Amino acid sequence: MEEDVKKALDTIRPSLQADGGDVELVDISDDGTVSVRLVGACGGCPFSVLTLQQGIERTLKEMVPGIKKVLAV
C-alpha cells in the first residue's frame, strides 16, 4: 500500500510544487489513515486544509483502495 500511496502523491506533487510547496508521506496506519506533512509554501498556507481535503485526500481515496482519511501532521 505504501508504494501506491507514494505514486498517488507523485501525481499531486507537481501542482503543489508549482505553488512553492510539497507533501511528504509520514505514516500509513493499519486502519487506512495516511499522515502527511505539507512543506514549503503549503505548510503555512491558509488554504492548506482545502488542499489536504479536496486535493490530497480525494486523490488518495480514489487511487488507493483502503485509504479512509488523510491527516496533516
N, C-alpha and C positions, 0 to 999 in steps of 0.2 A: 504494500500500500504506500510505503514511503516514496518509492520511485514514481508512482502515479501522481502523488501529491506534488512532488518536485517538478514533474513535467507540466502539470496544470499551472503551477506558479510561474513556470517559464513562459507560458502563453500570456500571462498578465503582466509580467515584468517590464516589457517594452513600454507599455502605457505609463507605468509608474516612473520609469527612468526618464521618460520624455519630460516629466514634470519635476525632475530632480530628486526623486525618491526611489525606494526599492522595498522589497519584502524579504524577510528571512524566515525560514522554517525553524521553529524552536522545538516542537514536540508534537507527536500524534499519540493520543491516548487510546486505550483499548475500547472505550465507549464511542469512538468516532469523533472526538473533539480534536481539532487542529489548533495549535498555538503558534502564532506568527508574531514577528516584530516588524513594525513599519519603521523604516530608517530614512535618513536624509530629510528631504522636504516633507515627506509623508508623515514622519514622526511627530511633527508639531502642527500639522495642517488642521484647520478647523473642520475640514471635510473628511478627515481620516475615518470617522465612524461610517460615513456613507461609502467610502472606498472599501472598507472592510466588509460591510454587509452586502452592498449591491454589486461589488466587483469581485472581490476575493472569495467570499463565502458562496455566492451564487455559482461562480465558475467551478469551485472545488466540488460542490454538491452535484453539479451537472456532469463533471468529468470523472469523479472518483466515487464509485458505489461505497456506501458505508460511512461517508462523512455526514455527521449530524449537525455540527456547528463549528464556527471558527472564532477564536478569541485572540485579541491583541494583548501582548504582554510587554 
